[in-house]
Amino acid sequence: MEYYISVGLIAVAAVLSCLISLPMMKIIQLSGYKARGVVSWWKGSGYDVIIRYAALMLFGFISMIVYVGCFSAFEYVRYCAVALYDLLAAIFVFSAGRSGSNGVKPTGRVIRLIIVDFVLTLVLCAGVAWASYYSEYCQTLAAALAMLAPFVALAANVITKPFERLNNRKYVKRAKAKLSDKAPIVIGITGSFGKTTAKNLLKGMLAQKYSVLATPGSFNTPMGVCKTVNNELNDEQYFIAELGARYKGDIKELCDIVSPKYGIITAIGDMHIETMGSRANVANVKFELGTALPEDGLLVLNGYNEDCKALNERATSCKKVTVGEGGSVAYDNLKISGNGTSFDLVIDEKRYPVTVKLLGAHIAELVCACAAVANACGITAEQIVSSVEAAPPVEHRLQLVPSVDPSVTVIDDAYNSNPIGAKNALDVLACFEGKKIIITPGFVELGSIEKECNIALGKQIAGVCDYAYFVGTRAKELKKGALAAGMIEGTISEFSSRDEAVQALKDIGGEKVVLFENDLPDNIK
């Protein structure tokens, strides 16, 4: 009887151990199912996740061995030590669920990954059950499942990868065939930042005259683009594809799928230096778009970004246009306020006053880049201005969010995580009246320059903000920079989560403006 109790409890342990691995599944998913992305996350978080799993294993092991030692004389109780692990694992799962760590997107690939992970975990639990038959002390081996959980998840990812590659080829082949059949003019947009905003702006411009489809939200991976083509492409004349990249070859892979005729590179920055190695490598990866364009194509570069402007010197088979000073498209008289961004859009030396609801100096740059492509596609300057002035704010990108408290103004810049964008966000914050507060975890995925960039951000924050709420493991670097720039200790607070920081806002009275800068990615802590 006692053996069956033990087996039952160990079966429960298998289920709980699989649930324990959900945070790791989420990281695998956000890392594009690449093991190196997961390892980068481990390093970036100071191996915090491994420490948590190890702590659960150690506490479970000690609790179980003490339990067995104390109650081994009781025939029907001694095998229940594993129940302690089940309880601890359940608490771990509940805690992770409350923090949002378990929130994987239930795609087909993730479901298959979870199934394989469960099978592997069940095999390990069967070994524990078998060993427990010979010695009650072997039940303590169940605690090792906690430490093994992240590695079992990685093993499951390796096992499923060959099948997923074959499965993905099916969707890629179908998307290529549909693009060939429908033959829309494809425009690819890439860059270290500004891709989604530029995509939305360009879609509005082209829609003045043509039917247009664009990848939704931040769909910028091969499967995201293929899903858009396979499910949504009909007879649109233009298809705008946002092209994301974290590794060398990512843009080339996307271009091989969609075969763009026109391309925009919005900016070259420090985003993903951790995975690409250097800003020069970032530029190389982004320029994969330029080398993929045909002879009758057009590549537009943002000349206001120096690293992007430098790409003009590189050879391509297509025509290149660099917007900015001296170019056929530029802007002048830039003014930023809480109501939006105003400037003169210059097209072929003619000036067109523009007021956009979007916030930030970079908006004018993106308008120029998109206007260059739209103009080449037959959209008039008047149509360009009309569409830009009607453009709605982009979610989580310097977006003014309505607040239930009229004394609080919220600026949501959660999707920004680069030094240039953060500087723009602080410039926008400076335009508002009231106590200025920033909630930020700082920068991530910047590799060797991450620390110095976070210190520099802290210094910039000190020049604008009345209060600084720093979240996560990079808070100390941010605080160091803020204090060095003269910010008072009492106006700086450190929190382990954004929710804690939000709760602390209640302690600050009066009119206040809160900037959420770079909401921490789920695969970074």
N, C-alpha and C positions, 0 to 999 in steps of 0.2 A: 504493500500500500504506500509506504513511505517513498519508494522509488518512483511511483507514478505521480505523487505530489511533486517530487523534485523535477521530473520531466515536464510537468505542467508549468511549473514556475519558470523553468529554463526556456520553455516555449514562449512564455510571456516576455522573458528577457530578450528573446530574439526579436520580437516585434518592437519592443522599446529601443533596442539597440539600433534597429533600422530607422526608427524615428529620430534617434539621437544624431544620426548621420545627415538629417535633412539640412541643417545649416551648411554642411560641407557640400551637399548637392546643389544648394543655392549658389555657393561660390564657384563650383564647377560650371554651372550654367552661365553665370555672369562672366566667367573667364573664357567663354567660347569653347568649353569642354577641352581646354588645353591645360595639361598638367603644369606647364611652366607658369601659367597665369595663377594657378593655385599656390604654387611655391612662392611667387612674388607677393601674393597676399599674406602668406605666412610671415615672410620677412618684414613686410610693411607693418604688420600688426605686432611685431615683436614676438611672434610665435604664441600670441595670447590664446588662440584657439587650442593649440596643442596642450598648453598648460591647463586649460579648463578640462579637457578630456582626461589628462593625466591626474588632475585633482579628483575628478569623479572616480577614476579607477582606484586611486590610492585610498580614498575615504571608503569606497565600497569594499575593498579588500580587507582593510583593517576592521571594519564593522562586522563583516561576515566571519572572519577568522575568530574574532572575539566571541561572536554569537555561537559558533560551532563549539568552541572550547568550553563555553559556559553551559551549554544545553545538550551536549552530545549524549548525556545519559538518558535523555528522554527519547524513546524510540520513534514517536511520530512527529517530533518537533525538530530534531537535529537536521533534517533535510530541508527545513524551511529557511535556512540562512540566506538563500538566494533571493528570498522575498525582500530582504533589505536592499539588495541591489535593484530589484524591480522598483521599489519605492523611491530610491535615490534617482534612478533613471527617469521615472515619471516626473519627479520634481524638475529635473534637468530639461526635459521636453517641454513642460509647462512654462518654465522660465524663458526658454528660447522662443516659444510661441508668443509670449507676451511682448518680447522685444522685437518681434518681426523677423527673427533670424530663420525661422522655418518657412518663410513665404516664397517657396519656389513656384515658378509659373508652371502650371500642369500641362506642359506640352507632351506630345507623344514620346519624344526622346527622353524626357525626364521620367516619365512613367516606366519606360523600359529600363532605364537606369535603376530606378527604385526596385523594380522586380528582381533584377540580377543581384542588387545589393542585398535584398532580403534572402535570396537563395544562398548566397555566400555566408551571410550571418547565421542562417539556419544550420548550415553545415558545421560551423564553428560551435554553435550551441549543442548540436548533437554530440560533438566530441566532449563537451563539458558534461552532458548528461551521462554518457558512457563512463567517463572517468569517475563521476559521482557514485556510480554503482559500486565501485570498489573502495572508495574512501569519501566520507562526508566532507573532508577538508578540500577535496577537489572542486566542491561547489564554488569555492572562492575564485576559481578560474573564470567564472562568469564576469567578474569585475574587469577582467582584461578586455572584454568586449568593448568597454567604453574607450579604452586607449586605441583599440584596433579600428574603431568606427570610421575615422577619417581615411585610413589607409584601405579599408575594405571598399569604401566609396570610390576611391581612386582606382582600385583594382577593377571594380565593376565598370568604370568608365573606359578602362583599357580594353576590357573584354567586349564591350558593346561597340567600340569605335569602328571596327571593320564593317559591321552591319550598317552603322549609321552613314558611313561613307558611301556605301552602295545605295542606300536609301536616298541620300541627298542628291546623288547623281540623277536619279529619276526626276526629282523636282527641277533641277537645273536644266536637264534636257527638255523638259516640258516648257519651261520659261523661255528658253532660247527659241524653241519652235514657234511659240506664240508671238514673240517679238518679231521674228522673221515674217510670220504670216500677217500680223497687223501692221507692221512697219511704221511705228511712230518714230518721230525724231526724238532721240534720247539725249538728255542733258544730265551729265554727272556733276555732282557738287561734293567737294571734299575740303578738308582743312582742319587745323587743330581746334578751331572753334567757329561758331557762326553758321554751321552747315544747315541746321534746321530752320533758323531765321531766314537765311538766304533762300532756301527752298520755298518757304511760304511766300516770300516777297516776289520771287520769280514766277511762281504759279499764278499769283494775282495779276502780274503784268501780262503774261501770255494769255490769260483767260479773257482779256479784253477783246481778243480777236479769235482765239483758237479754243478747242476742247483740250483739256489738260488733265493728266493723272500724275500724282506725286506720291512717293512712298509716305505712308502716314507716320505721325509722331517721330520717333527716333529709329525707325526701321532702317538700318544701314548695314546689315550683315547679309551674306549671301542668301541665307534662308529667308530673311525678312524681305529682301528684294524679290526673291522668287515667289514668295507667298503673295506679294502685291500684284505681280504680273499674272500669276496663275489664277488668282481669285477676282481681281478687279479690272484688269486691262480689257477694254472693249474696242472701240474704234477711235480712241483719242488720238489727236494729231501729235501731241507732245507727251513724253513721259519723262518726269524729273526724278532721278534716283539719287538719294543721299548715300554717299559712300564713306563708310567708317573704316578705321584701321587701328590695329594695336601692334601688328607685326609686319615685317617685310613681306611683300607679296599680296597683302590683303586687298589693296586697291586694284592690283592687276587681276586678281581673281574675280572681283566684282565687274571690272571692265570686260573681261572675257565673257561674262554672262550677258550684260546689257548692251555692249558695243556702242558707247556714246559717240555722238557727233560733236557736241559742244561740251565744254567743261569749265568749271569755276573752281579755283583754289582760293578759299576765303582768307587763310592766314597760315603762317608757320609759327608754332610756338613750342612750349615745353611739355605739352600734354603727351603722355605715354613715353617719355624719355626712358622710364624704367624698363619698358619692353623693347624699345627701339635703340637705346644706347646713347644717342646724342641728338642734338637738334639738327645736325647735318643729315643724320639718318632719317629723321622725321621728314625733312624736306625731300629726301630721295623717295620715300614711300609715297608722299603726297603727289610727287611729280610722275608717279606711275600713271596717273590720269592723263598727263600731257603726252606721254609716249604712246598711249593707247588710241589717241584721236586720229581720224583719217586725214588725208591731205586737204579735203574740202571742209575740214572742221575748224573750230575756233576754241582757243584756250584763253580764258580771261583770268588775269592775276590781280590781286589786291595790292596796288603799288603803295598803299599807306602802311603796309606791313613790310619792313625792310627785308626780312628773309624770304618773303613771298615775292617781292619785287626782284630779288636776285635771281629768281628762277627764269626770268626773261632772257638771261644769257645762255640758257640751255637750249640745245637743238631739239626741234620737233618737226614733224612733217606737215603740221598744220599752222595756220596763222595764229599769232599771239597778240593779245591786247592787254596792256597794263593800265588800269585806271588810276587816277591820281594826278598830281601836279604835272602839267605838260601833256597829259593824255586827252583823248577826245571826250572822256567822261570824268568828271571830278566834282568836288563839292567845295563850298566856301561859306563863310559867315555862320559857323556852327554855334547853336545855342541849345542848352539842355535845361529843362525845368521839370517840375513835378507833373506837368501836363503833357510832356512829350519831348521830341527832338525836332528842332527847326534848322533849316539850312537852305542854301541855294544849290540846286542841282544843275551842274554845267554840262550840257551836251552839245558838242560841236560849237563851242564858244557862246552858246545861248544860255541864259540863266532862267531857271524856273524855281520860284520859291516853293518850298515843301515843308509841311509840318506833319510829323509822323507820331502816332500814339505810342510807339515803341521808345524805350529809354536807352540812352547810352551813345557815346561818341562813335562806337563801332557800327551803329545802325547806318550812318551816312556812308561809311565805307561799303557796307553790304549792298546798299541801294545802288551805289555806283557800279559795282561789279555785276549785279543783276540787270541793271539798265543797259549795260554794254551788250549783254547777250540778247535781251529783249529787243533792243534796237536793231541788232543784226537779224532778228527774226521778223522784222517788219512792224514792230510796235512803235507808235509815235511817242514823242516826248510827252505830249499832253495825256496820252493814255497811261504812260508810265507814272506820271505825277498823280493822276486820279486814283490809280490802283494802290499806290504807296500810301496816300493819305487815308485810304479806307482800310488799310491793313490792320487786323486786330492784334493785340498783344500775343506773344508766344508764351505758352504755359511754362512756368518755372524758369523763364529767362528775363530777368528784370521786369517781372510782371507785378503790377499793383493788384493786391488781393484785398477784396472787401473784408472788413473786420466788424464783428458784432459790437465792438467797443469803438465809438466814434473818436475817442482820444488816441487811438492807435492806428498808424499807417503801416501796412506790411508790404515790403518789397521782396518778392520771391525770386531769388536768383540761384535756386537750388541746383540747376543743371550746369552751372559754370564752375570750372575747377582749374583755371589757368591764371597766371600772374597778370596778363594784360586785361583779361575780362574782369578780374577782381579789382584792378585799378579803376576801370570804367564804372564798376558798381559803386565804389566808394565815391567817385566823382558825382554820380547820380544822387547818392545819399546826402552828399553835402548841399544839394540844392533844396532840401526840405527843411521846414521849420520844426522845432521841437527837439527833445532829447534823442540823440542818435545812438542806436544800439545795433551791434552786429552779433549774430549767432553763426559761428563757423567752426568747422573742424580743420580748416587750413587746406593745404594742397596735398594731393596724393599722386602716386605713380610718376614722380619727377626724378626718380633715381638718385644719383649722387648730389644733385642740386636741390633736393627737396628741403633739406634742413635750412639752407640759406634763404630759399624762397619764402619759407614760412616765417623766418625771422624778419625778412624784409616786409612781408605782409603785415606783421605785427606793428612795425614802424609806421606803415601807411595808415593803419587803423587808428593809431594814436593821434594822427593829424586830423582825423575827421570825427571819430566817435566819442561820445560821452561815457559809454559803457561798452565793455567787450566781454562776450560770453564765449569762451573757447571750449570746444567739445572734443573728447577723445584723446588719443595718445600723442597728438601733436600739439596739445595745448601749451606745454611747457616752452616749446620753441616760439610759438606765437606770443606768449606772455613775455618772454625774454626780449623780443623785438619791441613790443609795446612799452615796456618799462624803460628800455634804452632810449626810446624817443620821447620820454617824459610823461607817459601816462601814469596816473596815480594808482598805487596798488589796490586801493579799495574799490576802484571802478572796474577791476578785472576779476572775473570768476571763471573757474574751471569746472566742467561737468563731464560725467561719463556718458551721457546721452543727450540728444536734442530735446527730448520730452522734459528732462529735468531743467534744462535751460529755459524752456518756454514757461514752465511753472514759476521760475524765479522772476519772470517779467512783472509779476504782480507786485513785487516789492518796490517797483519804480513808479512813482506817481506822475501825474501831469501828462501833457501832450508828448507822445513819443513816436519815433519812426524806427521800425525794426527791419533790418536787412538780413535775410537768410541767405548766406553766401556759401555755395557748394555744400548742399545737403550730402552728407557722407555716403558714398556709394555702398551698396550692400556687401560688396566683396572687399571692403576696406574697413578697418576698425581703428 
